[in-house]
Amino acid sequence: MSWKDVLRKSTPQFLLDWNRRRKKRKRNAVLAEQKKNLKGISTADIIADLQRIGIEKGDTVLVHSSLSRIGYLEKGAKTFVDALKQQLGEEGTILMPTSPNPVYQLDYIQQMSHFDVLHSPSKTGKITEYFRKLPDTSRSLHPTEPVSAWGKNADYFVKDHFNQLTPYNQDSPFYRISEARGKILYVGVTLSMAGTNLHTLEDAVDFKFPVYHPDIFECKVVDEKGVAHTVKTKVHDPTWSKKRKCDELIPMFIEQKVMKREQIGEAETLVVDAKGFFEVMLDQYQKHGVTMYTPHGS
């Protein structure tokens, strides 16, 4: 366990929340200064960065992001999304997690009234909320981990997520990105903040840890036509969620050459080969018991 993990686990929640707000205020001040000095990042700037880090025409890309980490964008989230669209082109596909859940899955599922695919906002960042509201995107019908998609193969990635008992199985967008040999971008975030694809391992094998809560939950999902459906889903047990050490896996993925460190705008960025990422997880789990809960093996 890293010293950051030790510190985080030993610090009272109100202090963690205070520090998070402090960092946000500091970052917002930097962005305001950039705006004042007309130091905006343009769509062309982002396109140049995407090209430099190896994002090509026709790629399929799953994007996790932090808008504030990129720097002051001339048109906010639109600048970033427009750059992705232009760089990938008509043959490309963009995926973004648009979960409406800002807390532990168990807490969320116990208090939610319903999930509305058109109106439940994304809680995974301003870029994802902008993206999911675009008229040419589609959103999967999973109540805890929906994904919005744009592009040539958008429907393929989201169409079978409905009524899946777990959100990361072989019919999920998270698994299909690896099958499609796509790429994953972590723009200004890390695995600890956005490690959704790590969960595909848990659904692909007889996983050795009981990471799911023993109860199965029924919830209401409202589709794009306004029709309500009752679905069942499992959620993660927060007892195990608190044991994750996701970022300690990063050196392994880099060493195995399925992840590299780059930069988009001002944001430190991880660029991931999705198929290789899953294969390394599976191989290291089977050989050494490596997981996000045991990043150095069992």
Backbone hydrogen bonds, N-H to C=O, Kabsch-Sander energy under -0.5 kcal/mol:
donor,donor_aa,acceptor,acceptor_aa,energy
6,V,2,S,-2.1
7,L,3,W,-2.5
8,R,4,K,-2.7
9,K,5,D,-2.4
10,S,6,V,-1.4
11,T,7,L,-0.8
11,T,8,R,-0.5
15,L,12,P,-0.7
16,L,12,P,-1.8
17,D,13,Q,-2.7
18,W,14,F,-1.9
19,N,15,L,-2.5
20,R,16,L,-2.1
21,R,17,D,-2.2
22,R,18,W,-2.4
23,K,19,N,-2.4
24,K,20,R,-2.0
25,R,21,R,-2.5
26,K,22,R,-2.2
27,R,23,K,-2.5
28,N,24,K,-2.6
29,A,25,R,-1.8
30,V,26,K,-1.6
31,L,27,R,-2.2
32,A,28,N,-2.3
33,E,29,A,-1.9
34,Q,30,V,-2.1
35,K,31,L,-2.5
36,K,32,A,-2.4
37,N,33,E,-2.0
38,L,35,K,-1.4
39,K,34,Q,-3.0
41,I,72,Y,-2.8
46,I,42,S,-1.9
47,I,43,T,-2.6
48,A,44,A,-2.2
49,D,45,D,-1.9
50,L,46,I,-2.7
51,Q,47,I,-2.5
52,R,48,A,-2.1
53,I,49,D,-2.0
54,G,51,Q,-1.1
55,I,50,L,-2.7
56,E,54,G,-0.6
58,G,88,L,-3.0
59,D,56,E,-1.9
61,V,59,D,-0.5
61,V,93,T,-2.6
62,L,183,K,-2.8
63,V,61,V,-0.5
63,V,95,L,-3.0
64,H,62,L,-0.5
64,H,185,L,-3.1
66,S,187,V,-1.6
69,R,66,S,-0.5
70,I,66,S,-0.8
70,I,67,L,-0.9
71,G,67,L,-0.6
71,G,68,S,-0.6
73,L,71,G,-0.8
74,E,41,I,-2.4
76,G,73,L,-1.5
78,K,75,K,-1.3
79,T,76,G,-1.0
80,F,76,G,-1.0
81,V,77,A,-2.5
82,D,78,K,-2.9
83,A,79,T,-1.7
84,L,80,F,-2.0
85,K,81,V,-2.5
86,Q,82,D,-2.6
87,Q,83,A,-2.5
88,L,84,L,-2.6
89,G,85,K,-2.5
92,G,89,G,-1.5
93,T,59,D,-2.1
94,I,150,W,-2.9
95,L,61,V,-2.8
96,M,148,S,-2.6
98,T,146,P,-2.7
106,L,236,H,-0.5
108,Y,104,Y,-2.4
109,I,105,Q,-2.9
110,Q,106,L,-1.6
111,Q,107,D,-0.9
111,Q,108,Y,-0.9
112,M,108,Y,-1.7
115,F,220,K,-2.5
116,D,114,H,-0.5
117,V,115,F,-0.6
117,V,222,V,-2.5
120,S,116,D,-2.9
123,K,99,S,-3.6
129,E,125,G,-1.7
130,Y,126,K,-2.2
131,F,127,I,-2.5
132,R,128,T,-2.6
133,K,129,E,-1.1
134,L,131,F,-1.4
137,T,134,L,-1.5
138,S,149,A,-2.6
140,S,147,V,-2.7
141,L,158,V,-0.5
142,H,140,S,-0.7
148,S,96,M,-2.9
149,A,138,S,-3.1
150,W,94,I,-2.3
152,K,92,G,-2.0
154,A,151,G,-1.4
157,F,153,N,-1.4
158,V,154,A,-1.4
159,K,155,D,-2.4
161,H,158,V,-1.3
163,N,141,L,-0.7
164,Q,161,H,-1.2
169,N,166,T,-0.8
172,S,169,N,-2.1
175,Y,169,N,-0.5
176,R,172,S,-2.4
177,I,173,P,-1.7
178,S,175,Y,-1.0
179,E,175,Y,-1.6
180,A,176,R,-2.3
181,R,178,S,-1.4
182,G,177,I,-2.8
183,K,60,T,-2.6
184,I,272,V,-2.2
185,L,62,L,-2.8
186,Y,270,L,-2.3
187,V,64,H,-2.9
187,V,185,L,-0.6
188,G,186,Y,-0.9
188,G,268,E,-2.6
193,M,190,T,-0.7
194,A,190,T,-1.9
195,G,191,L,-0.8
198,L,195,G,-1.9
199,H,195,G,-0.5
199,H,196,T,-1.7
200,T,197,N,-1.1
201,L,198,L,-1.0
202,E,198,L,-0.5
203,D,199,H,-1.2
204,A,200,T,-0.9
204,A,201,L,-0.8
205,V,201,L,-1.1
207,F,202,E,-0.6
207,F,205,V,-1.8
211,V,209,F,-2.1
213,H,235,V,-3.0
217,F,233,T,-2.7
219,C,231,V,-2.4
221,V,229,H,-3.1
222,V,115,F,-3.3
223,D,221,V,-0.6
223,D,227,V,-2.7
226,G,223,D,-2.0
229,H,221,V,-2.8
231,V,219,C,-2.7
231,V,229,H,-0.6
233,T,217,F,-2.3
234,K,165,L,-3.1
237,D,211,V,-3.2
240,W,237,D,-1.5
241,S,237,D,-2.0
242,K,238,P,-2.0
243,K,240,W,-1.7
244,R,241,S,-1.3
245,K,292,M,-3.0
248,E,245,K,-1.3
249,L,246,C,-2.1
250,I,247,D,-1.2
253,F,249,L,-1.9
254,I,250,I,-2.4
255,E,251,P,-2.6
256,Q,252,M,-2.1
257,K,254,I,-1.5
258,V,253,F,-2.3
259,M,253,F,-0.8
260,K,271,V,-1.9
262,E,269,T,-3.5
264,I,267,A,-2.2
266,E,70,I,-2.4
267,A,264,I,-2.5
269,T,262,E,-2.5
270,L,186,Y,-1.9
271,V,260,K,-2.6
271,V,269,T,-0.5
272,V,184,I,-2.6
272,V,270,L,-0.5
273,D,258,V,-2.4
274,A,182,G,-1.9
274,A,272,V,-0.9
275,K,182,G,-0.5
277,F,273,D,-2.7
278,F,274,A,-2.0
279,E,275,K,-2.3
280,V,276,G,-2.6
281,M,277,F,-2.1
282,L,278,F,-2.6
283,D,279,E,-2.6
284,Q,280,V,-2.8
285,Y,281,M,-2.0
286,Q,282,L,-2.4
287,K,283,D,-2.2
288,H,284,Q,-2.1
289,G,284,Q,-0.5
289,G,285,Y,-1.5
290,V,284,Q,-1.7
291,T,294,T,-1.2
297,G,294,T,-2.2
298,S,288,H,-1.9
